[in-house]
Amino acid sequence: EAEFSLMQAKAIIESLGGNKDLNYAYVLGELGDLYCQSGDFGKASQCIEETLMIWKGKAGEKNIDYAKYLSMLGRAYDKRGLDDNAEQCLLQSISISKETVGTNNFQYLGAMTNLGLHYNKTGNYDLALDKLREVAEITKEQLGPDNKNYATAVGNIALVYGNQKKYTEAEKLMLEVYNKTGEKKARNAIKEIQREIKDDQIFKEQQEKRNSQEKNVYEK
């Protein structure tokens, strides 16, 4: 239904010859966001790319809306596995956001989060932690430690720790998230981390046993 309404609005603007104005760009951007939410990142990319072209021509790059669409496009590229393009869009979005509205702004924090999660996905864990910790610190300062957005930011850091196999640190942070939010997602994440801890311990015990057996054979 939402897609149908946006497509109708798009068609009306086109019929009036306004397919190069900011209203048209806005509708395309909303379509892009909708496609991102539904998982159709190919269509999302096409819509947002056109949005950015129009926005750049009409209002330039140094504005928060342009930064917003860059962040959206970076997320779409990330989901499509276009890692270099994703990183470039997100870095540019962060730079524009910081220059135009500063760091204590949801758009800056959103782009930083997207970049941090992108680095986590691509295995650049130190960079991921650097971005996600900054998001958590600013969010805590702005909204307080009991805010749900802060809990989400902490949960993102826990994801990186989990991928690094730092399960103790990951479990500690996810417990903090669960205690603040009571979310089922956090509880399931804790169970998964605890399973990973158990599997890791079993693996280490088996490895030590094999090493001991090999040592005994060598000594004989």
C-alpha positions in Angstrom: 0.0 0.0 0.0 2.8 2.4 0.9 4.6 1.6 -2.3 1.5 2.1 -4.4 0.9 5.6 -2.8 4.5 6.6 -3.4 4.4 5.4 -7.0 1.2 7.4 -7.5 2.8 10.5 -6.2 5.8 9.9 -8.4 3.6 9.5 -11.5 1.7 12.7 -10.7 4.9 14.8 -10.3 6.2 13.3 -13.5 3.0 14.2 -15.3 3.5 17.8 -14.2 7.0 17.9 -15.5 8.6 18.0 -12.0 10.8 15.0 -12.3 13.9 17.1 -11.6 12.7 19.0 -8.5 13.1 18.3 -4.8 9.6 17.0 -4.3 10.3 14.3 -6.8 13.6 13.6 -5.1 11.8 13.3 -1.8 9.3 10.7 -3.1 12.2 8.7 -4.7 14.0 8.8 -1.4 11.0 7.5 0.5 10.6 4.7 -2.1 14.3 3.9 -1.6 13.8 3.8 2.2 10.8 1.5 1.7 12.7 -0.9 -0.5 15.5 -1.0 2.0 13.1 -1.9 4.7 11.6 -4.7 2.5 15.0 -6.0 1.6 15.0 -5.0 -2.1 18.3 -3.3 -2.0 18.7 -3.2 -5.8 15.6 -1.1 -6.3 16.6 0.9 -3.2 19.9 1.8 -4.7 18.4 2.9 -8.0 15.9 5.2 -6.3 18.4 6.7 -3.9 21.1 7.2 -6.6 18.6 9.3 -8.6 17.5 11.1 -5.4 21.1 12.1 -4.8 21.7 13.3 -8.3 18.6 15.6 -8.1 19.4 16.8 -4.6 23.0 17.6 -5.5 21.9 19.6 -8.6 19.2 21.6 -6.7 20.6 22.0 -3.2 24.2 21.0 -3.3 26.0 18.4 -1.2 26.5 20.4 2.0 23.1 19.7 3.6 21.7 17.2 6.1 19.2 15.7 3.6 22.0 14.9 1.1 23.9 13.2 4.0 20.8 11.2 5.0 20.4 9.8 1.5 24.1 9.0 1.3 23.8 7.0 4.5 20.8 5.1 3.1 22.6 4.4 -0.1 25.7 3.2 1.9 23.4 0.8 3.8 21.9 -0.5 0.5 25.4 -1.0 -1.0 26.5 -2.8 2.1 23.6 -5.3 1.8 24.5 -5.9 -1.8 28.1 -6.6 -1.0 29.4 -3.5 -2.7 31.8 -2.8 0.2 34.0 0.0 -1.3 31.0 1.9 -2.5 29.3 1.5 0.9 32.3 2.7 2.8 32.7 5.8 0.5 29.0 6.8 0.9 29.0 6.4 4.7 32.3 8.3 5.2 30.9 11.1 3.0 27.6 11.1 4.9 29.5 11.3 8.3 31.7 14.2 7.0 28.7 16.2 5.8 26.7 15.6 8.9 29.6 16.6 11.2 30.2 19.8 9.1 26.5 20.8 8.9 24.9 19.8 12.2 27.7 18.5 14.4 28.2 15.1 16.1 25.3 15.4 18.6 22.7 14.6 15.9 20.8 11.5 15.0 21.9 11.7 11.4 25.6 11.6 12.3 25.0 8.8 14.8 23.0 6.8 12.3 25.7 7.1 9.6 28.4 6.2 12.2 26.3 3.2 13.3 25.9 2.0 9.7 29.7 2.4 9.1 30.5 0.6 12.3 28.3 -2.3 11.4 29.7 -2.3 7.9 33.2 -2.6 9.3 32.0 -5.4 11.6 30.6 -7.3 8.6 33.8 -6.9 6.6 36.0 -8.0 9.5 37.5 -4.6 10.3 36.8 -5.0 14.0 39.0 -2.3 15.4 37.4 0.3 13.1 34.0 -1.1 13.9 34.6 -0.7 17.7 36.0 2.8 17.2 32.8 4.0 15.4 30.3 2.1 17.6 31.9 3.2 20.9 31.7 6.8 19.8 28.0 6.3 19.0 27.4 4.7 22.4 29.3 7.5 24.3 27.4 10.3 22.5 24.0 8.5 22.9 24.7 8.0 26.7 25.7 11.6 27.1 22.6 12.9 25.3 19.9 10.5 26.4 21.3 8.8 29.5 22.3 5.2 30.3 18.7 3.9 30.6 17.6 5.0 27.1 16.7 2.2 24.6 18.9 3.8 21.9 21.9 3.5 24.2 21.1 -0.1 24.8 21.0 -0.7 21.1 24.4 1.1 20.7 25.8 -1.2 23.4 24.3 -4.2 21.7 26.1 -3.3 18.5 29.4 -3.3 20.3 28.6 -6.7 21.8 28.1 -8.0 18.2 31.7 -7.1 17.3 33.1 -8.7 20.5 31.2 -11.8 19.6 32.8 -11.9 16.1 36.2 -11.4 17.8 35.4 -14.4 20.0 35.6 -12.2 23.0 32.6 -13.9 24.5 33.0 -12.8 28.1 32.9 -9.1 27.0 30.0 -9.7 24.6 28.0 -11.5 27.3 28.5 -8.7 29.8 27.3 -6.1 27.3 24.3 -8.1 26.2 23.3 -8.7 29.8 23.4 -4.9 30.2 21.1 -4.5 27.2 18.7 -7.2 28.4 18.5 -5.7 31.9 17.6 -2.3 30.5 15.2 -3.4 27.8 14.0 -6.9 28.5 13.9 -7.5 24.8 13.6 -11.1 23.5 16.2 -10.4 20.9 18.8 -9.5 23.6 17.9 -12.6 25.6 18.3 -14.8 22.5 21.7 -13.1 21.8 22.8 -14.0 25.4 21.8 -17.6 24.9 23.8 -17.7 21.6 26.9 -16.2 23.3 26.6 -18.7 26.1 26.5 -21.5 23.6 29.5 -20.1 21.8 31.4 -19.9 25.2 30.5 -23.6 25.8 31.5 -24.7 22.3 34.8 -22.7 22.6 35.6 -24.4 26.0 34.9 -27.8 24.5 37.1 -27.1 21.6 40.0 -25.9 23.8 39.7 -29.0 26.0 39.8 -31.3 23.0 42.7 -29.4 21.6 44.6 -29.7 24.9 43.8 -33.5 25.0 45.2 -34.0 21.5 48.3 -32.0 22.3 48.8 -34.1 25.4 48.4 -37.3 23.5 50.8 -36.2 20.8 53.4 -35.2 23.4 53.1 -38.6 25.1 53.6 -40.4 21.8 56.7 -38.2 21.0 58.2 -38.8 24.4 57.8 -42.6 24.1 
